[in-house]
Amino acid sequence: MIYSNRHEWLAAKDKRVLLFGMSGLGKTWAADLLRDAGWFHYSVDYRIGTRYMGERIADNFKREAMKNPFLAELLRTDSVYIASNITFDNLAPLSTYLGKPGDPTKGGLPFEDYMYRQSEHREAEKFALLDTAHFIHRAQDIYGIENFICDSGGSICEVVEPDDPNDPILQALSQNLLLVWIEGSDAHTAELVERFDRAPKPMYYLPAFLASKWAEYRALKGVAEDKVDPDDFVRWTYAQALAHRQPRYAAMARNWGVKIRAQDLYRVRDAKGFTALIADALPE
């Protein structure tokens, strides 16, 4: 770790942190709070959706627009411009591109296409994570900002091997930032599942996990691939995905960083409180 104890962290003039954990536990909220206090905010998902998958996202919009004769003619003559308006707080264009597998009449993708998009996201996430060091330097060199917060995606644990001491992404990250797991409680997990049930959205999964759940779901429901209800499948998979990720997050914290509790993060009101919370997570 770049800060081996609380004294080094508190004394550091440049405090650099990467937050990881389940989506919905406060990573972006904390990053927004620190950005308002003058920290540089690097969003991995935003980087994925702009630098690495922006063209694919825009092409997906155009593909849908071409189904409309009126818009198709305007696109062919370059009379309209279609682009993604992705922001730190609105990543819908990225999740919409990922999509959900199943019945095409309900917006589902063929499973093969869905898996291909998943693989695109996996590679994009790896590159975006490795770009973190570049943005640390950029923040200091261009803007003169020393303190740095990296808001990672919930799927970070799926693109690294937490128990491998030679994992290249975790090595690169841990040399430049303190990795901090936001650990949720059982109550938080139940709340996230309930929230997801109300508004299911696409997300990234490990290929082997996803393939096994796809086969298990279809066997359980007795449906063909093109008859799977996309929303029902992702709802059914979500809680299992959270359980699958927990030990991977824990291994990342154990081997590469520290952990804080989500309920403690929620009590933070400013950068000073955040700094104190991280200090409490480090050894004396």
For each residue, the residues with C-beta under 8 A, 3 or more apart:
1: 4 174 178 179 256 257 258
2: 16 174 175 176 177 178
3: 6 8 9 12 178 282
4: 1 8 282 283
5: 8 9 282 283 284
6: 3 9 10 279 280 282 283 284
7: 10 11
8: 3 4 5 11 12 282
9: 3 5 6 12 15 178 275 278 279 282
10: 6 7 275 279
11: 7 8
12: 3 8 9 15
13: 146
14: 140 146 147 148
15: 9 12 146 147 148 275 278
16: 2 136 147 148 149 150 176 177 178
17: 148 149 150 177 178 180 278
18: 132 149 150 152 173 177 178 179 180 257
19: 27 30 31 149 150 151 152 180 182
20: 27 152 156 157 179 180 181 182 249 252
21: 25 27 154 181 182 183 184 249 262
22: 25 154 182 184 188 189 192 242 245 249
23: 27 153 154 192 203
24: 188 191 192 195
25: 21 22 182 184 188 192 262 265
26: 29 30 182 262 265 266
27: 19 20 21 23 30 31 151 152 182
28: 31 32 43 88 89 151
29: 26 32 33
30: 19 26 27 33 34 149 151 265 268 274
31: 19 27 28 34 35 39 41 43 88 149 151
32: 28 29 35 36 41 88 89
33: 29 30 36 37 268 270 271 274
34: 30 31 37 39 41 147 149 271 274
35: 31 32 38 39 40 41 149
36: 32 33
37: 33 34 270 271
38: 35 145 147 271
39: 31 34 35 145 147 148 149 271
40: 35 135 136 139 143 145 147 148 149
41: 31 32 34 35 88 149 151
42: 47 132 135 136 139 148 149 150 151
43: 28 31 46 47 88 151
44: 47 48 125 128 129 132 150 151 152 153 156
45: 48 49 91 94 128 151 153
46: 43 49 50 86 87 88 91
47: 42 43 44 50 51 52 128 131
48: 44 45 51 52 53 94 121 124 125 128 153
49: 45 46 52 53 54 57 84 86 91 93 94
50: 46 47 54 84 86
51: 47 48 54 127 128 131
52: 47 48 49 123 124 127 128
53: 48 49 56 57 94 97 120 121 124
54: 49 50 51 57 58 84 86
55: 58 59
56: 53 59 60 97 120
57: 49 53 54 60 61 84 86 93 94 96 97
58: 54 55 61 62 82 83 84
59: 55 56 62 63
60: 56 57 63 64 96 97
61: 57 58 64 65 82 83 84 93
62: 58 59 65 66 75 82
63: 59 60 66 67
64: 60 61 67
65: 61 62 68 71 72 75 82
66: 62 63 71 72 75
67: 63 64 72
68: 65 71 72
69: 72 73
70: 73 74
71: 65 66 68 74 75 80
72: 65 66 67 68 69 75 76
73: 69 70 76 77 79
74: 70 71 77 79 80
75: 62 65 66 71 72 78 79 80 82
76: 72 73
77: 73 74
78: 75
79: 73 74 75
80: 71 74 75
81:
82: 58 61 62 65 75
83: 58 61
84: 49 50 54 57 58 61 93
85: 90 93
86: 46 49 50 54 57 90 91 92 93 94
87: 46 90 91
88: 28 31 32 41 43 46 151
89: 28 32
90: 85 86 87 93
91: 45 46 49 86 87 94 95
92: 86 95 96 201
93: 49 57 61 84 85 86 90 96 97
94: 45 48 49 53 57 86 91 97 98
95: 91 92 98 201 202 203
96: 57 60 92 93 99 202
97: 53 56 57 60 93 94 117
98: 94 95 117 118 121 202 203 204
99: 96 107 108 109 113 114 117 202 230
100: 107 108 109 114 200 202 230 231 233 234
101: 108 109 110 111 114 214 225 228 230 233
102: 106 108 109 225 226 227 228 229 230 233
103: 106 108 226 227 228 229 230
104: 107 108 109 110 226
105: 108
106: 102 103 229 230 231
107: 99 100 104 230
108: 99 100 101 102 103 104 105 226 228 229 230
109: 99 100 101 102 104 113 114 117 230
110: 101 104 113 114 225 226
111: 101 114 115 214 225
112: 115 116
113: 99 109 110 116 117
114: 99 100 101 109 110 111 117 118
115: 111 112 118 119 207 210 211
116: 112 113 119 120
117: 97 98 99 109 113 114 120 121
118: 98 114 115 121 122 204 205 207 210
119: 115 116 122 123 207
120: 53 56 116 117 123 124
121: 48 53 98 117 118 124 125 155 204
122: 118 119 125 126 158 159 204 207
123: 52 119 120 126 127
124: 48 52 53 120 121 127 128
125: 44 48 121 122 128 129 153 155 156 159 204
126: 122 123 129 130 159 169
127: 51 52 123 124 130 131
128: 44 45 47 48 51 52 124 125 131 132
129: 44 125 126 132 152 156 159 169 172 173
130: 126 127 133 169 172
131: 47 51 127 128 134 135
132: 18 42 44 128 129 135 136 150 172 173 176 177
133: 130 136 137 172 175 176
134: 131 137 138
135: 40 42 131 132 138 139 148
136: 16 40 42 132 133 139 140 148 176 177
137: 133 134 140 141
138: 134 135 141 142 143
139: 40 42 135 136 142 143 145 146 148
140: 14 136 137 143 144 145 146
141: 137 138
142: 138 139
143: 40 138 139 140
144: 140
145: 38 39 40 139 140 148
146: 13 14 15 139 140
147: 14 15 16 34 38 39 40 271
148: 14 15 16 17 39 40 42 135 136 139 145 177
149: 16 17 18 19 30 31 34 35 39 40 41 42
150: 16 17 18 19 42 44 132 173 177
151: 19 27 28 30 31 41 42 43 44 45 88
152: 18 19 20 27 44 129 156
153: 23 44 45 48 125 156 204
154: 21 22 23 203 245
155: 121 125 158 159 203 204 205
156: 20 44 125 129 152 153 159 160 252
157: 20 160 162 245 248 249 252
158: 122 155 204 205 206 245 248
159: 122 125 126 129 155 156 169
160: 156 157 167 169 170 252
161: 164 167 170
162: 157 167 170 248 251 252 254 255 256
163: 251 255
164: 161 167 170
165: 255
166: 171
167: 160 161 162 164 170 171
168: 171 172
169: 126 129 130 159 160 172 173
170: 160 161 162 164 167 173 174 179 252 255 256
171: 166 167 168 174 175
172: 129 130 132 133 168 169 175 176
173: 18 129 132 150 169 170 176 177 179 256
174: 1 2 170 171 177 179 256 257
175: 2 133 171 172
176: 2 16 132 133 136 172 173
177: 2 16 17 18 132 136 148 150 173 174
178: 1 2 3 9 16 17 18 257 258 278
179: 1 18 20 170 173 174 252 253 256 257 258
180: 17 18 19 20 253 257 258 259 260 278 281
181: 20 21 249 250 252 253 257 258 259 260
182: 19 20 21 22 25 26 27 259 260 261 262 265
183: 21 249 250 253 259 260 261 262
184: 21 22 25 188 189 192 262
185: 188 189 261 262 263
186: 189 190
187: 190 191
188: 22 24 25 184 185 191 192 262
189: 22 184 185 186 192 193 239 242
190: 186 187 193 194
191: 24 187 188 194 195
192: 22 23 24 25 184 188 189 195 196 242
193: 189 190 196 197 238 239 242
194: 190 191 197 198
195: 24 191 192 198 199
196: 192 193 199 200 201 235 238
197: 193 194 200 235 238
198: 194 195
199: 195 196
200: 100 196 197 231 234 235 238
201: 92 95 196 234
202: 95 96 98 99 100 234
203: 23 95 98 154 155 234 238 241
204: 98 118 121 122 125 153 155 158
205: 118 155 158 209 210 213 237 241
206: 158 209 210 244
207: 115 118 119 122 210 211
208: 211 212
209: 205 206 212 213 241 244
210: 115 118 205 206 207 213 214 237
211: 115 207 208 214 215
212: 208 209 215 216
213: 205 209 210 216 217 236 237 240
214: 101 111 210 211 217 218 233
215: 211 212 218 219
216: 212 213 219 220
217: 213 214 220 221 228 233 236 237
218: 214 215 221 222 223 224 225 228
219: 215 216 222
220: 216 217
221: 217 218 228
222: 218 219
223: 218 227 228
224: 218 227 228
225: 101 102 110 111 218 228
226: 102 103 104 108 110
227: 102 103 223 224
228: 101 102 103 108 217 218 221 223 224 225 232 233
229: 102 103 106 108 232 233
230: 99 100 101 102 103 106 107 108 109 233 234
231: 100 106 200 234 235
232: 228 229 235 236
233: 100 101 102 214 217 228 229 230 236 237
234: 100 200 201 202 203 230 231 237 238
235: 196 197 200 231 232 238
236: 213 217 232 233 240
237: 205 210 213 217 233 234 240 241
238: 193 196 197 200 203 234 235 241 242
239: 189 193 242 243
240: 213 236 237 243 244
241: 203 205 209 237 238 244 245
242: 22 189 192 193 238 239 245 246
243: 239 240 246
244: 206 209 240 241 247 248
245: 22 154 157 158 241 242 248 249
246: 242 243 249 250
247: 244 250 251
248: 157 158 162 244 245 251 252
249: 20 21 22 157 181 183 245 246 252 253
250: 181 183 246 247 253 254 259
251: 162 163 247 248 254 255
252: 20 156 157 160 162 170 179 181 248 249 255 256 257
253: 179 180 181 183 249 250 256 257 258 259
254: 162 250 251
255: 162 163 165 170 251 252
256: 1 162 170 173 174 179 252 253
257: 1 18 174 178 179 180 181 252 253
258: 1 178 179 180 181 253 278 281 282
259: 180 181 182 183 250 253 281
260: 180 181 182 183 264 265 277 278 280 281
261: 182 183 185 264 265
262: 21 25 26 182 183 184 185 188 265 266
263: 185 266 267
264: 260 261 267 268 277
265: 25 26 30 182 260 261 262 268 277
266: 26 262 263
267: 263 264 273
268: 30 33 264 265 273 274 277
269: 273
270: 33 37 273 274
271: 33 34 37 38 39 147 274 275
272: 275 276
273: 267 268 269 270 276 277
274: 30 33 34 268 270 271 277 278
275: 9 10 15 271 272 278 279
276: 272 273 279 280
277: 260 264 265 268 273 274 280 281
278: 9 15 17 178 180 258 260 274 275 281 282
279: 6 9 10 275 276 282
280: 6 260 276 277
281: 180 258 259 260 277 278
282: 3 4 5 6 8 9 258 278 279
283: 4 5 6
284: 5 6
